[in-house]
Amino acid sequence: MHERSNTCKAITDSDNMKLLTLLLTATAASAFAPAAASPKFSTQSKTTTLLSSTTDEATEEEISSILRPSYAIEPIPLRIGHGFDIHKMVPFEEAGQPVVIGGVVIDHVDQKWTDKDGKYAENPGDIYETQLGVLAHSDGDVIYHSLVDAIFGALTLPDIGQVFQDTDPRWKGCDSAKFMEHAYDVMKYYGYRIGNIDVTLILERPKVAGFKPRMKENIVKLLHTTEGRVNIKARTHEKVDSVGELRSLSCHVVVTLEKVVGNDADL
């Protein structure tokens, strides 16, 4: 059984705080201001602090500016976003981390992985039986990454790769639950909540049916929603291309966001 590690350099689990909650320091009045105008940010007011105390000022300013567009995030009742992610799967000793999907470590027996380059097997293209891991800058959680991208997309904000760049050492080995917490705060800031989530996970092996309830539980908790609004489907790739050869896994997510109004604003 492989254990995951979280080496996020910007924040540690012991802080028990959100990763960046990127919106600098906003006044309580501006946090849910009508979206007819771009949200106003103040570096002076300390009325509502949405940032981790462990995050340096340069990081705060950098990330905040990315999610602070010059145009208005219009208060339309329903928004729809789509997210996609794909990562390589390689032998565990090369990845240095396990397969993590939806916040769950996918324990599995040795799998028949296609060694396209002949790095481990005798010849290129031979089958090599091995424990698998995900090759990624963070933990490579394709469901979480796709969900974050879908939420940002629904809000017409930049993609996850611009916010958490895969060349930035601050996110090396980072637990992607931190990115999910962050996406929730951004969504809430702009006055939205989850309408529904539809996940399609695509991988040949290992099988994940037994892990889906825990994945769903994690999503519900992180995005403060209910089980009736989250669906997770998984399918193989019929042994076609890199996914079918166990050399990668991918995910599509469609999400709807509902505008929060009236008495529901505190939900």
PyMOL commands that set and color helices and strands:
alter all, ss='L'
color gray80, all
select helices_A, chain A and resi 13-15+28-31+57-66+92-95+142-154+160-163+169-171+177-189+209-222+227-229+241-244+262-266
alter helices_A, ss='H'
color red, helices_A
select strands_A, chain A and resi 25-26+48-49+78-91+100-101+104-105+111-115+126-130+132-135+192-202+230-235+248-259
alter strands_A, ss='S'
color yellow, strands_A
deselect
rebuild
show_as cartoon
